[in-house]
Amino acid sequence: MHRHKKLLITIVVVVTLLIAGAMIWFAKRDANAPAQTTTAKRGPIAALIDFVTHPFGQSNTPKPPAFDKTQYSLDDPASLWVVVNKQRSLPSGYIPASLRQPNIAVRSSGSSEMLVRDDAASALESLVAAAKQDGISLMLVSGYRSYGLQEQVYGGNVSREGQASADKTSARPGHSEHQTGIAMDLGDPNGVCQLETCFGETTAGKWLAAHAHEYGFIIRYQNGKEGIVGYTYEPWHLRYVGPALATELYKSGQTMEEFFGLPAAPSY
């Protein structure tokens, strides 16, 4: 009997402390809350429940909205997010609007390959200016390529290397991102590791890998993703997708195919 009495006293003390703690917490929250809020009208029992379930209070910070993957088409050739790979092609006659030469160093001024779609050109100018502030010089090596020009580039690679080898590094006509006008190859004006994998180990290559997303660009053909994108690692090949998507891809480490749930495209 004595033991039961001690247990009852213990339970009463614990409950009393809980209620007292809840009332103190409730009073503090009530003091900080706007007048006549729903919280201020709640009774001590509700306060006790809140205290037990959320002793440190509930966070009022709203969750950020989920990233909207439907903002732009993945199929429209003119879309900012169009996905072009060995399984997804562009019309042979497609020519992007508003092509211009960006106001940066270029490999061959006056060449059609030095043109970039206007939105990507503006972003590229900002990227190159930021790199320059960090002591890094960048040059446009290749921008827009028409269907016909890509035929020549791909055909030349096949002649030199054979088709199997060419398909690892060069897109067939209609399957090149360069035709969109928002993909480009960058390099060091001194030609160090130009269009070579070792560019990724240069100061310029490392800067691009770390900062390109801040200006809306991604390294489209990442190291270790050959089985998804279909091409060997190209640290010099940038694709403009806008800062929002570029940041999402940078944080996740995913390719466009992975992020949008598209099939891998390692071959034609």
Secondary structure, DSSP 8 states (H G I E B T S, - for coil): -HHHHHHHHHHHHHHHHHHHHHHHHHHHHHHHS-TT-TGGG--HHHHHHHHHH-TT------------TTSS-SS-TTSTT---SSSS---TT---SSEE--SS-BSSTT-GGG-EEHHHHHHHHHHHHHHHHTT---EEEE----HHHHHHHHHHHHHHH-HHHHHHHS--TT--GGGGTSEEEEE-TT-TTTTSGGGGGSHHHHHHHHHGGGGTEEEEE-TT-HHHHSS--EEEEEEE--HHHHHHHHHHT--HHHHTT----S--
